[in-house]
Amino acid sequence: MYRILIVDDNPAITDILARMIRHEGLIAMEAHSGEEAIALLEREHPDLILLDILMEPMDGWETLGRIKGDAGTADIPVMMITAKSLDPAEVQVHSALFEDYIQKPITRRDLCKVIRQYFKKETEIGDEVEKARQSGVDDALLDEYRRLSRDIEVHQRLLLLLWNVYRTTGEEDPRKQDLLSAIGRMEAAQNAMRERHQEIRRQITGQEKELPGVQERGDREV
């Protein structure tokens, strides 16, 4: 059973999200500050963290940096969850560190759908990698393939979110050009990751003529 840590400085929010998660048969843990979350992670290792951005005194980005900067917790996936709109600068700085961005308010159905889709895709990628590893494919290559598979999915969702923010931003808003520039940079990075992903996939399939389940991800147009 998956264990999920919810981090938000508003106890009412953590309580609501925890109820949603428990209703789906998952285990929910709560922390009401970045500091409390870091302390809890010294004794717990959840399968996923839902982390609010707007917290005090340690905000979500600083908390995320602390989590990913610690070898003992760096492997725990994190989804940022907040009521604020995406900030292009923040996305550029932190996008490699989190798995998804969930905007509040969110329904139980939508929240649990995002969570279950994440675990489903992680399982699929893990199965693909394990089949290739058993066929003798180099571990370092497979680790890169797995990371790229995940990053392509994350960047695709962030790009969709950024495009939605861009389309709903007024022409006079000074952020509009910044959004467009951020989208351009992310699309360039996405294309580079896809090319490398395809290159590794060709190497993998060259060693294992038929690798069941390996499919190119992130080919949807934004």
Secondary structure, DSSP 4 states (H G I P E B T S, - for coil): --EEEEE-S-HHHHHHHHHHHHHTT-EEEEESSHHHHHHHTTT---SEEEEESS-SSS-HHHHHHHHHTSTTTTTS-EEEEESSPPPHHHHHHHTTT-SEEEESS--HHHHHHHHHHHHHHHHHHHHHHHHHHHTT--HHHHHHHHHHHHHHHHHHHHHHHHHHHHHTS-TT-THHHHHHHHHHHHHHHHHHHHHHHHHHHHHHHHHSS--TT---------
